[in-house]
Amino acid sequence: MDVRRMSVVLDSPHPHDLAEFYGRLTGWEVAHDPDGTWSVARPADGSHGGISVQLEPVYRSPVWPGVDGEQLMMSHLDFLVDDVAEAVRDALAAGASLATTQPDPDDFTVLVDPDGHPFCVFSD
C-alpha cells in the first residue's frame, strides 16, 4: 500500500457548518460538495489530508467521558500547537466549548466542536 495522504472524516447533521468551524479553527481552506453531503477543510498547500465532514442525518453527539448506554466517542482529534492558551482562545472564538472534564490540564486541553466531537490541543 502506497499511502500519500491520510485524512479523518467526521459525521455531522450539518457538514458545511462543521467544516467551516474547522476552517476557522485551523485557517485551512474549506470546500463543499454542492449536494450538501460532504465538506472538507484542508491546508491550501496540500501538506495534510485535512478534515472531511460527511452528512449523517441521524447523528447523535457523543458523551465524553463515556457513560454506559450513551453514544460513545469513537475517536477524537489532537492538534499540536505552539501556544495552548492561544489555541484555546482561538477555538472558543471559532465556536468550540471547553470540555467539563480536563484529565491533564498541564499537558493538554480538551474542547468540543459545535457538533459535540471532542478534540485536544497540546504543545511539545
N, C-alpha and C positions, 0 to 999 in steps of 0.2 A: 504494500500500500504506500503510495507516494502522496502524503498529506502536505499541501502547501499552505493551507489556512484552516483554522477552526473557528467556529462561532457558536454562540449559545442562542437558543430560541426560547422565548418566554410566551406563555399563554396569556391572553387578555380579552376581556369583553370589548375593549376599545384600543385596538393595536396602534392606530395612528397617534392617539394621545400618549400612550406609554412610550412609543418610540420618540416622540417629541420630548418627553421628560428626560429620557436617556441622552438625547441630543443636547439638551440644555446642561445636563449634569457633566457630560464629557467634552462638550464643544465639538462633537462629531457631526457630520452631515447626516441628514435624515431623508430617506426616500420612502415613498408609499406606493403600494400596488393600487391601481385605480379602482379595483373592486372592493377595497376596504378590508381585505382579509389578511394583509401582510404588510409590515413596515420594517425598516432596518435603520439603525444608527451605526455609522462606521466612520473611521478616520478618512479624510479626503485623500491621504497618501496611500491608502490600502495596506498600511502596516499591520493592521489587526483585522480579524474577521468581523468584529462588531457584535452588536446585539440585535437579533431579529425578534420580531413580535408577531405572533400569529393569532388570528381570531379564534376565540373559544367562547361560544355563546353561553355555555353553562359553567363558566369559570367560577370557582369559589376561592377566595383568598385563603392562604394558609394561616394557621395559628402557630406562632413561634414564641417561646419554646412550645414544642408539641404537647398536645392534650389528647388523651385517649378518646377516640370517637370523633375527633375533629379533623378537618383537612390538614394533613401534614405538609411541611415544606419538603419538596423533593430535592431541591438544590438551592444554592444561593451564589451571588456574585461577590467577588473580592476585588477591590480596587486599590492598587499600590499608588500612594500619593506622596508628595513631598511634605505637605503640612496637613495633618489630620484635622486640626481645629478649623483651618480654612476650608478644607473639603467638606466638613460637616456643615459649616455655614452655607457653602455653595449648594449642597444637597438640599438643605432646608429651604433655601430660596427658590430652588428649582421645583419644589413640591413634595419632597420626601418628608417623612416624620422620623423622629428618634424612636427607636425600639424601647419598650419599657424595661426590658432585660438587657443589661450590659455585662456579659460574663467576664470580660477582662479589659476594663476601660483604659488601663495603662498601655495596652498593646494595640487595640483596635476599637472602633465604634461601630455599632450595629444600627442601621437605618432601615426604613421600609419605604418602598416606592409607592406611588399612588394606587396601585392595584394590590398591594399587600405583600409583594415579594421582598424578603429581607435581603440586604446587601451590607457588606462591611467595607470600611475604609481603614487603611493602615499604612504605616511608613516603615522603612528599613530600621 
